[in-house]
């Protein structure tokens, strides 16, 4: 017969074993829940993948990379971007009118806001023949919020990038918010493209002579499979990358010019001599304005709109033979360097848009808008920093996202040129 001590040991043993079995059962139950949850997430993203024909881990790049690349090359070579030039004249007039209103009221101009409105309208007129940033249009405000939301979410550090097991769970909610943004912008573009297709079917003679018509004509007049999804993707790339990056670059350019007033004066003197004081810059003027071109290049060198465009690893970041005083704003450096240096990805001294097959498809549009808007702003007004701010103590902090924006929006006071 077992002793009292042995019976106690047996009871403890059975109790411990029961506790272990209980914990194992709980763990198995939790593991099953996690498995079910993971399967549900996988099904959700598979459904989204099939519905939108996009890779589940990357909502920007399409599956059909070769076809997209060919169309991007068409955009870069200028086959489509030369469609509408007249829209820039209208938008420049509206921009100058808006700034003139600020002059009359004695109000400061928030440069990024003014640049974004002009950039968005210039791009939307070129593509759709409408103003997306019309103050009376709810669509314009919605689109602006979508673009800013996408840029902000895409620039956030994502735990799923470092811990693949967390990618499906999306603990920060970044993936979920980006899905919502992309579905909204897809819905917006889908409505516009559908309306245009219906209009073309109902009346063959109707044409807007804009970029959307050109894209649709490619699909109808050639052997290329320019389907609706591909058109949506190209427009998505142009608008998402083109509006925020262009307005951000314009803000940095104005900030550097106000920080270096002697550079601003030199640019205004060139504009005065070439096109005349107070006149907006036309596309035909750009080639005759080398200093304005150098300002744009120097801004893109110092403040690349998409700093993560190209992964790189270099022993030395700056080669003194290529660029001295690398942190200084000096457009003149492009006169000392080879005159052939451009932003087309052929010169490693300046590659803000990438290069090769993955070069930014919106490059021609972006460069055109940058020169036209910046040149018109500095040739139509005298610009000063708002009261209490001097060039020496300007806040040039960067707010990091997918695009490199100013942490504190640039506010400037315009005065009419006399």
Secondary structure, 3 states (H helix, E strand, C coil): CCCHHHHHHHHHHHHHHHHHHHHHHHHHHHHHHHHHHHHHHHHHHHHHHHHHCEECCEEEEECCHHHHHHHHHHHHCCCCCCCCCHHHHHHHHHHHHHHHHHHHHCCCEEHHHHHHHHHHHHHHHHHHCCCCCCCCCHHHHHHHHHHHHHHHHHCCCCHHHHCHHHCCCCCCCHHHHHHHHHHHHHHHHHHHHHHHHHHHHHCCCCCCCCHHHHHHHHHHHCCCCCCHHHHHHHHHHHHHHHHHHHHHHHHHHHHHHHHCHHHHHHHHHHHHHHCCCCCCCCHHHHHHCHHHHHHHHHHHHHCCCCCCCCCCCCCCCCCCCCCCCCCCCCCCHHHHCCCCCCCCCCCCCCCCCCCHHHCCCCHHHHHHHHHHHHHHHHHHEEEEECCCCCHHHCCCCEEECCCEEECCCCEEEEEECC
